Amino acid sequence: MAGPTRITGIILTAALLAAAASAAAAPPSLDALLRKPQYGLMLLSPAGDHIASTVPLDDRTALAVIRLSDMAITTQINPGEEGFIDDAIWVGERRLLAEWSKRVSGHAQPFGGYSLYATDVDGSNRRHFYGAIVNPLQAEPEHVLIAVCVRSFSDGCDTRIERVRIDGKGKDEKIVDGPERNARFMTDRNGTPQLSWVYDDDDIQHLYRYRDGDWELLNDEAESGVERIPMGLNYAGDAALLWSERKQGPDVIERFDLAGGDSRIVASDPLLDPISVVHSFDASEPIGAAFGTAAPEVRYFDEAHPHVKLSKELAAAFPGEFARVTSSSRDGSKVLVTVTSDVEPGRYYLLDTRSGDTRLLGRSRPWLDPATLSPATPFEIQASDGTPLSGYLTLPRRAGGRAAPLVVMPHGGPYGIRDSWFYDDETQILAAHGYAVLRVNFRGSGGRGRAYVESGHREWGAKMQDDLTEATRWAAAQAGVDGDRICAWGASYGGYAALMGAVREPALYRCVIGMAGPYDLPTMFKWGDTQRSDYGEAYLERVLGTDMKVLMERSPTGHAGEILAAILLVQGGRDRRVPPQHLREMRAALDKAHVHYETYLPHNEAHGFFADQSRKEYYTRVLDFLDRHLSAPASAQARQSP
């Protein structure tokens, strides 16, 4: 940890704050909302004099190195056509490592594979090699620790930590092999191995610590019933911070003594999991965890830590937003601060921790004015059986005093995934078009602990669907929402839930949009990449059940003739997670029942759309479909129906 620093007051000027435009400003266009961010990842160099930033372009994502004194680009890493820089890390005062992926064989979705590219800030001494960053070794800036695949198998790799020179010279040095195949690693700041964790073929986590030259098992999920995930080590290197599940209740952050083996909870909430951990201003150790359903609040592990005061001052300078240190100079005198919110995709500041001065470096999407975007309002209700349900209701900023039609957006996954308060593209696309948006964390979602996730097992088309229905009826009764005009739109599980909603509640939804939905549950045991492995098959049996009669009863394909809502089906032709067979089954069922539907079927997309052309066409069709079915009031809609 860097030496003590103090901030007498973070100095913010009007130029550093987000522009406050007139409330009468028009909402952003679809093109503006789909436009790629100007900046993605942004990282400060250890010397504090350069930043590295990913730059999304039309057919690639490059990485630029920018000198802060004059904001000139000193070099860039261009992965070429259909190449994408996914992550980067500084490994010395003047050297950078970037991880990249590439689109292959006509797929729109990029694929990675332990690919690393290194360069100096002036563009010299470039090197391409394979591995994953473990530790940039700040105390030994000429070396870096990477994890490499030493033997490849159909189910993964035997991994090893190696110590390599950042200039590409010399011989790589073996440090330690992983305890099992596909092992991940964590070392202390000096590079000594401390922890490793693995997920086996049954998705069971094993956590190890390194003692006396060997790996010692700390947690076997099969026996403990919970996962314990390393988040970082303290500065001294004698304790680990673990994100730990509980059999009942939300996840917690634990401090685990590496020598003695004792652990204690250092951050928790009675209802909610943490959102993320918060690091010290020199990025050397986690010092707290963020919690909440709106702008997160940080709970610190030790209020006496010298950087807690700095962190609190930073939070106070950006009320209603989430400000966090994302990188720092080696001595902690300069830090890069990222600020986000429900209406702010990202602003980046350079903060001098000694003077308190800040400098706005840029905004990820400067063409989007927060004053024209629509805030997310968190809600909490109870299902009829007492299960807590939460989520977000977003009302369009410019509704003109009229109640807005409602679009319900069940999230994908569904297990362990949660909708959050932060900026969401699709929510803003709908709100800018005049729609209210409901996002629901139904049972099975993440954010409330392991037991809450598991409460959704075998509840597809049953209690999970009931949760969406109850939340929809609650939202329909809220001020500013027209409860007579409702559609549902979702992807993956969300697409399934949208169509199943039309089956279960034919009078509730005017229209439904399913994107890559698994509409025929028995088909999940025959098609798709999940069922191909022993783990995947066991997972499906655990979360869906094995009674094919029940699964067919809970499938939209088994009830096509009962759907009264208008239907739009969207599917990527190269989707391996939810393959087009589900679409074929759904179309066959609808055709047999003589139910009309519309489709959009880009052949080169996978499970999610990545190509700009496909994304633009997809959202254009979605908005047109919603406009046609939600624009008319209920009485007119009834007159138009056949």
VOMAR-641992 format. One record per residue (C-alpha): y, x, z. Coordinates in steps of 0.1 Angstrom, whole numbers, plus 5000, padded with zeros to 4 digits. Example, Ala and Ser with C-alpha at 12.3 -4.5 7.8 and 13.67 -1.06 7.14 Angstrom:
<rs>
495551235078
498951375071
</rs>
This chain:
<rs>
500050005000
503450134991
505950225019
507949955036
510549785015
513149525023
515049265005
518349145020
518448864994
517148804960
520148784937
519948524910
522648444885
522948144863
521748354834
518448404851
517748044858
516147804833
518647634811
519747294825
520247084794
521646734793
519246464805
520046294772
518346574752
515646464728
511946534738
510346824721
508646774687
504846814682
505547134662
507547274692
504747194716
502147344694
504047654686
502447964699
504048124730
506548404724
504848604751
501448574768
500248834792
503049054805
502449374826
504749634841
503749994838
503050214868
506250414861
508250094860
509850174827
507749984802
506149644799
503149554778
503049194764
500649004742
502348844712
500548554696
500948544658
499548314631
496248484626
495948734655
497248814689
498849164691
500049364720
503449524722
504649804745
508449764752
510750014768
512849844794
515950054791
516749914756
513949654751
512749854720
509049824710
507550174713
504150094699
501749804694
498049734692
497349524662
493649404662
493949304625
493348964609
491448724631
491548974660
492948884695
494049094724
492648904754
493649124784
495249464791
495649704820
497750014826
495450314834
498150574838
501950624838
501850624800
498550484789
497250134783
493749974778
493349644760
490349414757
490049234724
487848974705
487448864669
486648564648
483448624629
481348444603
483948174596
484148054632
487547954645
486648054680
486948424687
484048624702
484348924725
481949204734
483049474758
485549604732
488449824745
491349994728
493450264744
496950394734
499850594749
503250424751
504450614721
501350514700
499550844702
496050934714
494450604703
490850544711
488350264706
485350234729
483149984748
483249874784
485049654809
487749774833
486649814869
489450034884
492450204868
492250474896
495950494905
495250804927
493650974897
495650864867
493851074842
490550884848
489450514848
486350344860
484650114835
481449904835
479249974805
476149814791
473450084792
470549864780
470849534762
468449244765
468348894752
469648764785
472349034790
472749394800
471849654826
475349764837
476650084852
479950214865
481150524846
484150744852
485850834819
488951024810
491750804796
492451054768
488951024755
488051384762
485251534783
481951374793
481651034809
480351054845
477750804859
478850664892
476250394900
473850144883
474149774892
471649614915
470549364889
471049284853
474649164843
476149304876
479849294882
481549554904
484449604928
485549944941
488150054966
491450204954
489850554954
486950434932
484150424957
481750134949
481849864975
480649534961
478549394933
477649034924
475248884900
474248534887
470548514879
468748314853
468948004876
472748064881
472048174917
474648424930
473548744948
476348944965
475649304974
477549584993
477049954986
475950155017
474450495020
473750524983
472050194978
472849824973
472349595003
472049214998
474849025016
474448675003
471648504984
472848164973
469348034973
469048095010
472648035022
473447744998
476847884990
478648134968
480848414982
483048564955
485048894960
488748854954
489749214964
489749474991
492449555017
494549865013
492450065038
489249975019
487349875050
487449495044
486849255015
488548925009
485948674998
486448324983
483648155002
482147804997
481047595026
478147345026
480547075037
484347085032
486547295010
486247655001
487947915023
489148275021
487248515045
487848865056
484549055056
484249385075
482449615052
481149845080
480249595107
479449295086
481549055106
483648795088
486348555098
488348285079
491948395071
493048105049
491947755046
492947385042
491247085058
491046905024
491547144995
490147464980
492647754974
494247764940
494548134938
495048454959
498448614962
498748994961
501149244978
504149354959
502549684950
499449484938
497249694961
495649404981
495449034985
497748905013
497548535010
496248224992
498047944975
497247574983
498547234974
498546964948
502147024936
504147344938
501747564957
502447694992
501148035003
499248085035
499248445045
496348635060
498548835084
502148735090
502849095101
502049245067
505249415055
505249225022
504948875036
508748865042
509348965006
506848704993
508548435013
511948525000
510648524964
509248174969
512548044984
514348174953
512447944930
512047604948
509747354931
508147634911
505347894917
506648254917
504048524920
503948904915
501648974886
502149354883
504149634898
505249994895
503050244914
505450274943
506149904945
509949944939
509749724908
507649424903
507049174875
507348814887
505948524867
507348174874
505547854864
505647484871
504647154857
507547174832
507747554829
505047734809
506248074821
509348284828
509148664835
511448854858
511849214867
512649244905
513949554922
512449524957
514949764972
518149604960
516849244955
518349234919
516449044893
516449054855
515148784832
512848954807
511848644788
510348304786
506948234771
508347934752
512147954752
512447664727
511047424753
513747294777
512247194811
514946924813
513246744783
509646784797
507946534820
506946624855
503546564870
503446344901
500346404923
498546104938
495746054962
493745724965
490345624978
487545484957
485945164969
483245364987
485845575005
485545884983
488946054980
490346064944
493346264933
495146364902
498446334884
500446054868
503046174843
505745924831
507645994799
511146124808
512845904782
511145564785
514445374780
513845154811
510645014795
507145034809
505145304790
501645254775
499045464795
496645724781
493845814805
492646174801
489346254819
488846624820
485846814806
483147004824
482846804844
481546994875
483847224893
486747164868
489947014881
493246904866
496147094881
499847044886
500847324862
502147284826
499647114803
500147104765
498346774759
500146594787
503446694773
502446604738
501746244750
504746214773
507146344745
505746064724
506545804750
503145764768
502345774805
499446004812
496845974839
494646274848
491946214875
489946454897
486946224901
483946314922
482246614907
485546784901
486547114916
489147154943
487446994973
484447214980
480847234969
479746904984
482346714965
481146884933
477546794940
478446434949
478946394911
475346504903
473446234884
476546004884
477346024847
478145674836
477945554872
480045654902
482045914883
482845644857
483745404885
486245664899
488045674865
488145294863
489545254898
492145524892
493045364859
493545024876
495645194902
497845364876
498145044856
499844874886
502445154891
506145114882
506945244848
503345184834
502444894810
498944804824
498244594794
498344884770
495745154779
493745404759
491445684769
491246034753
488946314764
487046624752
483446724760
482546534792
485946364789
485046234754
481846094769
483745934797
486345784773
483645604753
481645514783
484845364798
484945134767
481345034773
481744964811
485244814809
485644654774
488744454784
490544754800
490944994770
492544914737
491245234721
489245544729
489145904715
486146124719
486346484711
483046674711
481546424736
477846424745
477446054737
473646054739
472446204772
468746244762
469946454733
471346714757
467646814764
466946874727
470147004712
472947254722
473047594738
472647474774
469047354771
467947674754
467547874786
465447814817
468647794837
470247554813
467247324813
467147334851
470847264853
470646964831
467746824852
469746884884
473046724873
471746454849
468246374862
465046344841
464545964838
465245924800
465445544804
468245574829
469945844808
469845614777
471245324797
474145554807
474745674771
477445524748
474945534720
472845274738
475745034740
477645074707
477644704700
479444634733
482544844725
485544634716
488144924717
489245104685
487345434682
488345784670
485546044670
486446414666
483946694662
483847064652
481147144628
480147474645
480047344681
477047494699
477747344733
477846984722
476447004687
477246754659
473946584665
475746384693
478246264667
475446174643
473745974670
476945794679
477845714643
474345584636
474545354666
478045224656
477045174620
473944984631
476144764653
478744724625
481444864647
484345034629
485445384638
487545674625
486646044624
488146394621
485546654615
486847014608
483747214597
484847554610
485747464646
483547494676
483747344711
487547314711
489947374683
491447724677
492847734641
496547624639
495847394609
493047214627
495147174659
498147034641
495946784621
494046684653
497046604674
498846434644
495846204640
495546144677
499246034680
498945814649
495845654662
497445584696
500645454680
498645204659
496845064689
499345094717
502645004701
502244634701
502544424733
499344254745
500143914729
500844064695
497744284697
495643974704
497043804673
496244114652
492644134664
490043994640
</rs>
